[in-house]
Amino acid sequence: MAGKRSVIPFGPQHPVLPEPIHIDLVVEDEKVIEAVPSIGFVHRGLESLVTKKDFNDMVYVAERICGICSYGHGYGYVDAIEHIMNIQLPDRCDHIRTILFELSRMHSHILWMGLMADAFGFESLFMETWKIREKVLDMLEAATGGRVIFSILKIGGLRHDVSDEMLKGFLPVLESIEESIRNCENTFLNDTAVMSRLKGIGYLSAEEAARLGCTGPFLRASGVAFDNRLRGYAAYGKIDFDVITSGEGDSYGRCKVRIGEIYQSVSIIRQCIETMPEGEVSVPVKGFPNGEYMTVIEQPRGEACYYVHASGKKFIERMRVRTPTFANVPGLVKTLAGCDLADVPILVVAVDPCISCTER
Amino acid sequence: MRVSKSPWLLHYDGSSCNGCDIEVLASTAPRFDVERFGIINTGNPKHADILLCTGGVNSQNKDVIRQIYDQMPDPKVVLACGICACDGGIFKDCYNILGGTDKVIPVDVYVPGCAVRPEALIDGVVKALEILDEKERAFKKEGKRSLTSSEYKALLEEKAGESETKEDTDASES
């Protein structure tokens, strides 16, 4: 006998997800039949600020699109302007930018591990992962001065250099992080209780994930080897790395891919420090940008596009950002339909949603 | 300072960029550990004593903030975390930002910063504990309770009305 349908609201204020998104869950007994997302709680209208702020000052606004992937947002905007203005960056700048990008990817993924642990009710694992994350934040703070928002990027390079001694000092810290992640990985991927909450939950096939336009670790967990870092922006072209995929396509696979990417980031940072060239970290910039450009980069959550249209004035005309979570929402809605009510937090967190990026 | 009980904390992300939110979470994690003060991050407004609001207020979330605030039992304290919650911050000029948290509910402690550092946040929470103690005494002795969001709205409107008439008289005098 089919049960009566009822609607359970999820969010905007919810214990699992600190961010405000509202989902109406249509449930029948314990099964979710349909999920209807509604958004707009974080919409600020940030893109319109380009008409009020100088194109140099916009770097700070771009970094504040989201506090977790802030470095990537700053990078995307700066990269687009630099392409419009035809600025050739020194090699050292590219290498340091890559290191910072990977550090911010590590902090984002470790943060996600904590939220995931919280979602399946493993409080002490949440504490453990966030303890590891503080080490990454210490490195970022030493290099840039900020814990969350770094403001080290500027058009034409970096605001200040990061010394070789400091970078060398990162190597033992990275090693200790790798070791602690290995301990946590054991719990995430081999613990029976955790596995029973993750395996087979929210399955998405490779064809379906690609058809729905999913991106980032969410897509790679379904077995599609797609990573924008292969395009070789910044110093990625000179560095040896593989795309990490997993054939599982469920929440367990999503965990596996993200944990794998933490090790990958450590290896990329090591290579960058080893091959760090000498030289300047910025070039002087004159004049105003004129033209348009679209930058595509790989954020911790997936592909992000930055479109900038400028017409040779102090203020640029239009900036447009397309963020990974926006691309992943159709996939999320698909995995939610037909799941158990108790699995909803896990499925939502498994996408690694960043509502602040999505709504801007 | 007298901390008479273990205050529970409720966090609501207004329209913040997440920067302050992860710092709020980080301050409950081992490095900063507000649980030293008996503080627990709860998800239920009806269990909470301290409301941490991050981010500015926009037209979509103003009623949500009011609702959460009204659901909290007396005595209660509101903390505005980060410069956006204080007055709108870098997003002040955006078309969808009405201003800081104090546009919709009364705020007791303002903690600036972009993003707010956990040390500053903990300092703010400790200040909030003092205010909470004071409010509790007033509540027990005189039955004095915090303003509801609709009372606060009326107060703001009254104030706006007063300053308007004042401006009018100023203009007519000159």
Chai-1 contact restraints between the chains, C-beta under 6 A:
chainA,res_idxA,chainB,res_idxB,connection_type,confidence,min_distance_angstrom,max_distance_angstrom,comment,restraint_id
A,P12,B,V64,contact,1.0,0.0,6.0,A-B,restraint_1
A,Q13,B,Y12,contact,1.0,0.0,6.0,A-B,restraint_2
A,Q13,B,I68,contact,1.0,0.0,6.0,A-B,restraint_3
A,P15,B,G43,contact,1.0,0.0,6.0,A-B,restraint_4
A,P18,B,D13,contact,1.0,0.0,6.0,A-B,restraint_5
A,P18,B,D21,contact,1.0,0.0,6.0,A-B,restraint_6
A,E19,B,D13,contact,1.0,0.0,6.0,A-B,restraint_7
A,P20,B,D13,contact,1.0,0.0,6.0,A-B,restraint_8
A,G40,B,Q60,contact,1.0,0.0,6.0,A-B,restraint_9
A,F41,B,Q60,contact,1.0,0.0,6.0,A-B,restraint_10
A,F41,B,N61,contact,1.0,0.0,6.0,A-B,restraint_11
A,V42,B,S15,contact,1.0,0.0,6.0,A-B,restraint_12
A,H43,B,N96,contact,1.0,0.0,6.0,A-B,restraint_13
A,R44,B,S15,contact,1.0,0.0,6.0,A-B,restraint_14
A,R44,B,F91,contact,1.0,0.0,6.0,A-B,restraint_15
A,R44,B,C94,contact,1.0,0.0,6.0,A-B,restraint_16
A,R44,B,N96,contact,1.0,0.0,6.0,A-B,restraint_17
A,R44,B,I97,contact,1.0,0.0,6.0,A-B,restraint_18
A,G45,B,C94,contact,1.0,0.0,6.0,A-B,restraint_19
A,G45,B,Y95,contact,1.0,0.0,6.0,A-B,restraint_20
A,G45,B,N96,contact,1.0,0.0,6.0,A-B,restraint_21
A,K52,B,D93,contact,1.0,0.0,6.0,A-B,restraint_22
A,R64,B,C17,contact,1.0,0.0,6.0,A-B,restraint_23
A,R64,B,I90,contact,1.0,0.0,6.0,A-B,restraint_24
A,C66,B,C17,contact,1.0,0.0,6.0,A-B,restraint_25
A,C66,B,N18,contact,1.0,0.0,6.0,A-B,restraint_26
A,G67,B,C17,contact,1.0,0.0,6.0,A-B,restraint_27
A,G67,B,N18,contact,1.0,0.0,6.0,A-B,restraint_28
A,G67,B,G19,contact,1.0,0.0,6.0,A-B,restraint_29
A,G67,B,A115,contact,1.0,0.0,6.0,A-B,restraint_30
A,I68,B,N18,contact,1.0,0.0,6.0,A-B,restraint_31
A,M127,B,A29,contact,1.0,0.0,6.0,A-B,restraint_32
A,M127,B,P30,contact,1.0,0.0,6.0,A-B,restraint_33
A,W130,B,A29,contact,1.0,0.0,6.0,A-B,restraint_34
A,K131,B,P30,contact,1.0,0.0,6.0,A-B,restraint_35
A,E134,B,R31,contact,1.0,0.0,6.0,A-B,restraint_36
A,V148,B,G19,contact,1.0,0.0,6.0,A-B,restraint_37
A,V148,B,A115,contact,1.0,0.0,6.0,A-B,restraint_38
A,I149,B,G19,contact,1.0,0.0,6.0,A-B,restraint_39
A,I149,B,A115,contact,1.0,0.0,6.0,A-B,restraint_40
A,S356,B,C17,contact,1.0,0.0,6.0,A-B,restraint_41
A,S356,B,N18,contact,1.0,0.0,6.0,A-B,restraint_42
